[in-house]
Amino acid sequence: MNATNDLSRSQDPLAAADDLNLRLRAWRTEPGGNPQLEALALAVAANLPVLLWGEPGIGKSAGMEQLAAGLGVPLETVIASVHEPSDFAGLPILGDDPAAQGVPMAPPDWAVRLAGAGRGLVFFDELSSAPPAVQAALLRVVLERRVGSLALPEPVRVVAAANPPSSAADGWHLSPPLANRFVHLHWTHDPRTVARGMAGTWPSVPVPPVDPAKVPSAVARARGVVSGFLTARPGLAHHLPEDAESRGRAWPSPRTWEMALRLLAAGYATGTGLEAIATAVIGAIGDGAGIELLSYLEQLDLPDPDRVLADPNAFALPERGDRQLAFLTAVVAAVQGDLTRRRWEAGWVVLGKAADAGVPDVAARAAADLAALRNTDWPVPSGIDAFLDLLRLSGALPGGG
């Protein structure tokens, strides 16, 4: 039987050609050290939807194959431009008693496969070629992770790709609601990378592992940075660009600031390089706000809040007001992340230093937040004295102390 198959294959004029093509499709990966790839991996680790912008034919689809292979998860590619809105919103199917049970919306096959696998990567290609009605249907998939009546599992990551409208077939600008749900990354290839790929080796896209020991400090530090920056620059909390093209890219809003917060926290917890973090953050909130935040971040140099809480008497309060605010916010976030009486009382020692330094107004909001974390069985510490009147006025502390 094997001899017969071998003979049949040798007589097939396409068999050798198929074998040749199979060999050409084989490739391996190596560490790339590319901030663009690292930013993509960071956003995937933070479980944020990513949108890759790039000209046709530069390897966006191939990059997704490498990413899925590196994660060991199935890849589902969906060409958004050839689908109808119902392909994402679901098709209605009648049950036994629609009046009592409603009409469920049947999901497409790719969503069912991902739900069955419990994890995976869904790649929405040619997003900028999808008409506005399809983009609107995709909103719920990207934001709520629901396709019809089916909820995608949390380990399913969402990545999309788009060509600039000038080079897309029947291209459209992305609608602002859809654009504001993505981390936007510019996808390019260095000619040397392409040349290396033609030799059979492409850069890998390894998702950085989160260090559990760093998580509490990473979350607290990120909260301090973003909260402190937006307190200093409130005008950047929300800014919708005026022109259609810019509204279809990254711009600051409360939603994208939350994305930036998650990217910073993931970056700190994974030890990702600053350049990759910067690329991802700018991809969330846009060039203007992103560059300002990164400049603020470079000058901030916050102490580790967990180390300070471990020995609150051994630290020096930052001198600049914006650093003080960011630091105290991070301290309260660290206490909230691992709430014990010892850490709560250490937090008051820290805030007491701010009061002693003559800046109780900077610590006022942090004091109210810290007081709200108090277990009713815990006694009121001495460090709270400088804030008693403020806390009573805010209702965070009973009138009797």
N, C-alpha and C positions, 0 to 999 in steps of 0.2 A: 504493500500500500504506500509506504514511504517512497519507494523507488518510482511508483506511478506518479505521486505528487511532485517529486523532483523533476521527472521528465516533463510533466505538464507545465511546471513553472518555467523550465528552460525553454519550452516552446512558446511561452507567452511573451510577445514582443515588449510588453510594458513592465514585466517583472523586474528586469534589471534597472529600468528607469525609476521604478518605485523604490527599489533598494537604494539607489543613488540619492534620491530625494530624502529618504529617511535618514541617511547618514548626514546630509547637509542640515537637517533640522535638529540634529543632536548638538547640545551645547552644555557648557558647565559655567559655574559662577565663581567669582572671587570677590573679596572685600573691595568695595569701590572707594570709600572715603569721600563720597559726593554729597554735599549738603542738601541738594535737591532730593536725592534718594533718602537721606536720613530724615528730612522733613516729612516726606511721605510716610516713612516707617513710624515716626513719632505720632503723626495724626492717626494712623491705623491703631497704634497702641492706645491712644486716648479715645478710640472708638468715635472719631468724628468723620463725617462725610468729607471726601476729598474730591476736588475737581481739577483735573490736569488740563492746562491750556497749552496747545502746541499745534504747529502746522501739520498737515497730513503727512503720514509716512515716516514719522520720526521715532516710532517704536513705543507708543503708548500701550497698545494692546500686548506687545511682547513683554513690556514691563509688568503688566498685570499677571501674565503667565508665570513670570519669575517670582513675583510676590506670593501668588497662591502656592506655588511649589515650595517656596521657602517656609511658608506657614503650615504646609501639609494639609491644606483645605481645598475643597472643590471650588472651581471658578465657574460662574454663570455670566456669560456676556450677553447683554441685551442692547440691541441697536435701537436707541430711543426714537430715531427719526422715522423708522418704518412701522411704528406701533400707533395704535389708537388710544385715546384716553381710557377706554374701558379695559385695556390690557393692564393698566395699573390700578384703576379704581375697582376692577372686578366686574364680572358679568353676572347679572341677577339670575338666580335659579329658584324655581318654585318648589316649596316643600309641601308637606301634607296639609298644613293649616297656616297659610301665610298671615291670616288675620291675627292668629295667636302667637306664632313664632317669628313673624317677619319674613323678609326675603333676603337670604344670605347672598353675598357677592362672591362668586367663585374666583379663586386666584389662578394665575397662569401657571404653567407647568414648572417654570424655572423657580418660582417661589416655593412651590410644593417640594421640589427636590432639596432646596436649601433648608426648609423647615424639617424635612426628614433627616438630613445630615446633622442638623443641630448646630452647624457652624459653616462658614464659607465666606466667599468674596463675590459680591455682585458688582459687575462692571457695566455701567450705563454709558455706552459709546455714542458719539455724534450728538451730544446733548444740545449743542447750539443749532443743529439742523432740525430739531423737533419744534413743531409749531406751538404757539402759546397754550392751546388747549391741552396738549400732551404734557407740557411743562407744569401746568396747573395740577394735573392728575398725579404727577411725580412728587408734588409737595408732601403729600401724606406718606409716601414711601420713604422719603428722605428724613422727614421730621419725626413721624410716629412709628416708622418701621412696620407699617401695615400695608399689605397688598390685598385689596378686597377685604374679605373677612379673616384673613390669615395674618397673624403677627409673626414677623421674622424673629428668630432667636437672637438674644443679645450678642453671641459670638459672631454673628454675620456682620462683616464690614462692608461699607458702601463706598465705592470709588466711581467717579464719572470722568469722562473726557470730552473736550470740546475743541473745535477749531475756531479761531477768530472768525467773526461773521464775514470778513472780507475774503476768507479762503474756504469757507464752508459752503457746501452745496445748499442753495436756498437758505442761507444762514439767517438766524434771528438773534437779536440780543436777548440774553437771559432776563427773565422777569425779576425785579428786585426781591420779591419774597423767596424765590427759589435760589437766587444767587447768594442771599444772606444766610443760607443754611449750609454753605460749603466752606472748607478751607481751600483757597485758590492757589495752585502752584503752577509756575511756568515750567513746562516740560521741554527740555532741550537736550541735545547730545553733543558732547565734545567730539570733534572729528577723530581724535585719538581713541575715544571709547568705541566709536563705530568701527574703526580699523581693527581694534582688538576683538570686537564681536565677530567680524568677518573671519577671524582666525578660530572662532569657536568658543570664546570666553567673554561673558558679559558681567557687569558688576552686579553683585547680589543686593537684595533689599531686605536686610535682616531687621525684624522688629525688635527693638531693644527691650530686654527684660526689666520689669519693675522690681526694685529692691524693696521687699516689705519693710525692712528696718528704716528706710528713708521716707516712707509714705507720710507719716504724721508731720514730719518737719517740712517735707515738700509741699504738702497742702497748705500748711500754715504760712510758709514763705510766699507761695504764690498768691494767697489771699491778701497778705500784707502789701505786696507789690501792686496788684491791680486796684485794690481799694484805695491805697495811698495815692496812686497816680490819678485816679478819677476824681478824688477829692480835690487834688491840686488843679486838675484840668477838666472841670465838669462839662465844658462845651463839647468834649469829645465822646461823651457817653452815647450820643446818637447823632449821626450826621449823614443824611441821605444825599448822595451826589446829585448835581443838577442835570448832567447829560446822561443819555440812555446807556451809552457804553460803560461808563463808570458805575452806574447803578447795577449793571450786570456782572460786576466783579466784586472784590472784597471792599467792605466799608463798615465803619463802626456802628454798632447798635448794642443794646443790652444782651441780645442773643450772641453776637459775635464776641463780646467781651467775656461772656461765660466760656466760649470756646477758647479764647486766649488764656483764660484762667486754667482750663484743663490742660492745654498744651504746656504751659509753664510748669504746672504741677507734675505732669508726666515727664517733662524734660529733667526736672530736678530729681525725680525718683528713679530715672533710668541712667542718669549721668550723661545725657546727650550733650553734644558740643553746642556752644553758644551760637555758632553760625547756623546750624540746623534749626535750633529753637527760634532764632530770629526769622528765618525763612518761613517757618510754619506760622508764627505769630503775625507777621505781615500778611500772610495769606488769609488770615482770619479777619483782621480788622482794617486792612488796607495800608498803603504806603505811608500816608501822612501820620495817622495815629500810631501805626506800628513803629515808625522811626522815632517818634517822640517817646514812646514807651521804652524802647530799647536804649535810648540815650539816658532816660531817667534810671533805667535798671543798671546801666554801667556805673553810674555815679552813686548808686544806693548802697551797695555792699552791706547788706543787712546781717547782723549776727544771727547765728542759728538759734531759733526760739527755744528748742528743746534743751540745748546746752545751757541757755540762760535760766530756764526754769529749774534745771538741776542744781544750779548754784546762783540764785538771784542776787546775792550780795557781791558777786565778783565781776559784774559787768559795768561798763560805762555807757550811759545813755547817749545816743548819737546827738550831735550838736544841731544839725539842720532840722527845721520844723517838719519838712516833708519826710525825712528819714525817721524822725521820731514817730510820726503818725503811722507810717508803714510798719515800723517795728512793733509798736504797741498793738496794732491790728493783728499782726502775725502771732504775737504772744497769746492774745485772747483766742485766736483760732487754734493754736497748739493746745491750749488748755481744753477747749471744747472737743478737740479730736481725741483726747485721752484724759477724761475728766476724773480726777481724784482730789481728795481734800488737800493733799500736800501740794499738788500742782496748782490748785485754785488759790491757795494761800501764797504760793510763790508768785503767782500773777499779781497779787496785791502788793507784794514787795517791789516788783518792777514798776507798777503804776505809782507807788509811793515815791520812788526815785524821780519820776517825772514831776510830781507835785513839788518835791523838795527843790528841783531845778528851776522852779518858777514857771512851769508850763502846764498847769493843771487843765487849761482849756484844751490842749492837744490830747490829753488823756481822758477827757470827759466822756466821749462816746465809748471808748474802750472800757471805762469803768462801769458804765451802765450795762454793757454787754456782759462783762465779767460778773457783775452782781446777779444778772438774770440766770447764771449757771449755778448759783448756790443751792446746795442741798439744804433743806430746812433744818436738818439736824446739825449742820456745821455752825460753829460760833462765828460771829462777825470779827474778822481780824483787825488788828490795830492799823494796818495800812489803808483801811477804808476811810479813816477819819477825815482826810482832806477832801473827800468827795461826798460826805454825808448830805449836805444841803442839796447838792445837785441830784443825788439819787432819790432823795425824798420828793423833790419836785417832779422828777420823772416817773415816780411810782415804782421804781425798781427796789425800793427799800421801805418797809413800814415806817410810819411816823415815829414810832417809839424806838427805832434803831435796832 
